[in-house]
Amino acid sequence: MTTKSVYHKNFNLIRLLAALQVLLVHAFNHFGYQAWFVDAIKIVPGVPTFFFTSGFLIFFAYERMQGDKLGFFINRLLRIYPALLVCVLVSVLTVYMTGYFDDKHIGVVRFAAWIIGQTTLVQFYNPPFMRDYGVGVLNGALWTISVEMQFYFLVPFLYYLLKNRPIVLALIFAVCVGVNVAANQFLREPAHWDLMYMKLLMVSFVPYLHMFLLGFFVASTEKLRIFASKLDLRYLALLAAAYVLSMNLIGPYAVNASNSINPISLIILALIVMQVSKAPLPIPARLQRFIEKTDFSYGLYLCHMPIINLLLVSAAFSPATDILILLPSCFLAAVASWYLIERPALSHKRGHAAAVAWQGTVKTS
């Protein structure tokens, strides 16, 4: 039996662009920009892109470590938590340096509960004493970390169903699509956002699991994977046109251009991501290799909201200047996070040498 390799060399770039999309949307929204280009940037929502690519890559990560399931979870912790812990520490220090805590009389217990939540699995917890700082929450982007960790905990169960009960997994996929659509309809009424059970639902895995599962399905089916990633520029152009139409015709654009993207657009987006993952980039080979070996997306995603908050609290510059400061600041923070925290932590992953050799390559037989 021969083995061939299907190279997906652009996933780091895809995730970086997804993180940049989230950064720009948050920046324009919180700095008060309303223009056509802001809506245009929203057409490829970053969070669904992250969840799909995560499902695709995590399938192979888990399958590669079938003999060391504990190692799989240790590796996931090493990927998520070192940078997260440092980000939370630095973010809290910046709040302290602004003097915001001076008149809050928070109390040790409440402060400790908040920090524990930020550094464990309830990053979405936002205590009342933080609601006057910046946008009202220290780092609102971190709710996806909790959702991603829920995905990881579910992976052994999902993998088992995929191999033994695929119909059950397909039903779960359909239910999660239904929950996402129904929740979005229900939340069109602003008052419904104040309902505690809706708040908890929207930071659980349930409304987003289908995005992760789509990546799982594509990764697990060799013919589907090869079909989805077989690069054809004419096919890619047709997909792009179909995607734009679906985003505007299947439900409101404002809803689709969010974490509630309709399932048809999601599937087309997944196909586009798979196409781009193999596309030859018109850049020097040295730069291509650099992109393949570095992943600044997580650091960029983690740090952008604390920096946006700091700029809002300082109120020292115009919105345009704030954005000009924000972009290089976030990229510098992301580079520092990768080289000083993330890459050293990843060097301790179980099976690291084998993973490095495998990185970017999906082996099929």
N, C-alpha and C positions, 0 to 999 in steps of 0.2 A: 504494500500500500504506500503510495507516494504522499508526500506532505508538501503543500504549497502555502505560501504566505500572502495574505491580503493586507496590505499596509494601510493603516489609517494614521498618517503622520501629522495630520493637522488638528487633532483633538485639542491640544493645548491652545492653539490659536482660536479655535471655536469657543472654548471656554473663556478665554481672555476677552473675546468680543462680546460674549454674553454678559460677563461681569461689567464691561465698559457700558453696555446698554443699560444695565440696572443703575450704574453710577450716574449716567447722563440723565436718565428719566427722573431719578430722585433729585438730582441737582436742579434741573429745570423746574420741577414741581415746587421744591422748597424755596428756591430763590425767586419764584413768582413769574417764570417765563410762560407765556401762552402764545404759541406760534405754530405754523404749519409743520415746521421741521421737528418740533417736539412730538407731534402726533406721528410723523413719519418714522422717527426713531423707535416708536413703540411697536411697529409692525412685526418685529421679531422679538417677542418677550423673552427676557433672559432666564427667568426662573424655570419655565417649562423646558427650555433648551438644556439647562443644567440637569434637570431631573431625567430627561431622556438620555442624555449622554452618560449620566451616572448609572442608570439601569443597564445600558449597553456594556460599559466597562466593568461594572461590579459583577456582572454575570461571569466574565472570564476570570476576574480576581478570585471569586468564590470557587469556580470550577478548578482553577489551578491549585487551590489549597484544600481540596477535598480530604486529604489525609491530615490536615492540621487546621481544624475549624476554629480552635482557640486562636491560632496564629492569624486567621482571617480577621477576627475582631480586634486583636491587638494592633494589626496593621491599620485598621480603620481608625482606631483611637489615636494612633501616631499621626495619621493624616489630618485629623480634625482638631485635636485638643491643644497641642503645644502652641500653635499660632493663635488659637482662640483665647487661651489663658493670657498670653502676652497682650493681645488686643484689648481684652477686658481690663487688665491692669493699667495699661497706658491710657485707655479711655477714661477710667475713673480718676486717674491722676490729672488729666486735663480738666475734668470737671472741678476737681479740688482747687486747681490753680486759678480757675476763673473766680473763685470765691463763692460759688453757688451754694455750697454746703454750709456756709457760715451761719446763716439764720434759719436753718431748716430743723434743727433739733430732732434729728432722725432717730437716734437710739441705736445701740449696738445690735440688738436682735434683728430689727428691721433691715438695717444695713447689711448684716451678714446674710440674711435670707435672700436679699436681692443679689448679692455677689454669688452666692451658691447657685441660685437660679441661672445667672448669666454664664456660669462655668460648668453647668451639668447638662440637664435636658429640658429645662423650662426657660429658655432664653426669651420667650414671649412674655414672661411675667414683667409687668411694668408698674412699680409701686407709685402711689400718689405723689410722693415727694420728688419724683423726677419729671412730673408733667409740666413744669414751668421752664424746663431746660431745653433750649433749642426747639426742635419740632415736637417735643413732648415725650420723647423716649430716647435713651442714650444711643441705642443701636438697633433700630427697627428691622434691619435686614437679617438679624440673627434668628428669626423665627424659622427660617429654612434649615438652619443647622439642626434644630430639634426634629423637623420632618425628615431630614436626611438620615439622622441616627435611627429614627423609627423604621425607615426603609432597611437599614443595615440589619437591625434586629429581626426583621421579617424575612431576610434573604434565605436562610435555611428552609423555612416553611415554603416560600415561593418556589425555590429550586425543587423541592420535593414534589410539589403540585405540578410543576412544569414537566417533570420526568414521569410522574405516575398518574396524575389526575389533571391533564391539560384542560378538559372541559370545565372543571371547577375553577381553574385559574381564569379561563375566559369569562366565566360568569362573574367572578370578582372584578375583572377588568370592566365589564359592562355596568356593574353596580356602582363602581367608583366614578365612571363617566356620568351616570345618572345623578349621583350625589353632587358632583361638581356643578352640573347644569341646574339642578333644583336649588342648590344653595345660592347660586348666583341670582336666580330669579327671586328668591326670597329676600336676598340682601339688597335688592333694588330699593326697598323701603329703608331709608336711613335709620329709622328707629330700631330696626331689627339687628343692627350692628351692636346694640347695647345688651342684647340677650346673651347671658353667660354661656349657654349651651352652644350658641352659634359661634361665639368667640373661640371656644374650645374645639369645636368641629373644624374651624378654618385653620387651626394650627396643628391639627392632627394629620396623619398620613392619608386619611380616607379620601378627601377630595382630590388628591394628587397622585395616588398610587398608580393610576392608569398611565400616567406619564412615565414613571419609572418602569412599569411593566412593559410598556411599548419597547423600551430599550432592551429589556430582558428577552422579549419575543424575537426581536430582530437578531440579537446576538446568538440566540440558541438555535436558530434555523439557518443552516448553511446556505441553502439556495436563496432564501429571503435576504440574508446578509449580503451575499454576493450580488444579487439583483439590485438591492437598494444602494450599494456602493459602487456599482459599475459605472464609471465616469463616462458621461456622454453630454457634451455641452448643449446639444439641441434638446435632449431630455431635461437637463437642468433648467433651461430657459422656459420650457413648457411647465415644469413644476413651479417655477417662480411666478409665472403668470397665473396658474391655477391657485397658488397660495394667496396672492393679492386679491383675487376675486373671492375666494372663500372667506377671507378675513373681513370683507366688506359686505358680502351677501348672506352669509350664514350667521345671523345674529348681529347685534350692534358691534361696530368696530371697537368702541371704547372697552367693551367687555372682552372681546377676543384679544385685544392688545394688552392683556393682563394675565393673571394667573388662572383665568377661567377661559382660556382659549378653547374654541369649539373642537370636538374630536376630529372632524375632517381636516381642519387646518393643522391640528397637531400631527396627524399622520403625514400630511404633505411636508410639514416642517421637518419631521424625522427623516423623510426621504432626502430632503435638501441637505440636511446635516450630514447624512451618510455620503452623499455625492461630494460635498465640499471636503469631507475628511480625507479623501483621496486625491483631490484636485492638485495638479502641479502649480506651485506658486511662482509668479514672475519675480522672484527675488534671488539673490546670490545663494549658492549652496551652503556657504558658511552660516548665513543668517537662518536658512532652513534648519540646519542641524541645531543651531542655538534654540530655535523655537521648540524643536522636538524634545530638547533636554531640560527646558525650563518651564515652570508653570506659575505664572504670576497671578492667575485668575483668583485664587482663593484669598491671597493677601489683599488684592484690589477690592474684592467683595467685602471682606471683613472691615477694612479701614475706612471706607468712603463715608459712611454715615457719621461716625465720630468727628471726622474732619468737617463735614457739612455743618454739624451742630456747633462746632467751635467757631466757624466763620459766622454763623447766624448770631451766636451769643456775643461775639466781639463787635458786630455791627460796625466795623471799621471801614468797609469798602462797599462799592456798588455791586449789584448782582453780577454784572459782567466781569468785574475784577475778581469777585469771589470764585467764579468758575475758572478763570485763568490761574488762580492760586490753587484751586482744588485739584485740577488734573495732574500737574507735576507732583504735587504733594502726595497724592494717592499712589502714583506710580513709584515714587521713591520709597514710600512705605511698603508697597508690595514687593519691590526688589529686595529691600532689607529683610522683610519677612521670609522670603524664599531662601536667601543665602544664609541668614543668621539663625533661622528657626526651623522652617519647614524641611529644607533639604537635609540638614543634620539629623532631624528627627526621623526622616524617611530612611536614612542610612541604617537605622536600627530595626527596620521592618524584618520580619521573618521571611526567609527566602528572598532577601533583597537582591542578591547577585543574579538569581534566576529571573526575577522580575525585571531587572534592568536589561537583561539580554532580550527579554520578551517584549519590553515596553514598546507600544506602538504597533505591535504585530499581532494579528489574530490568526492563529494557526488552524487550518482546516485540513481534513484528510479526505 
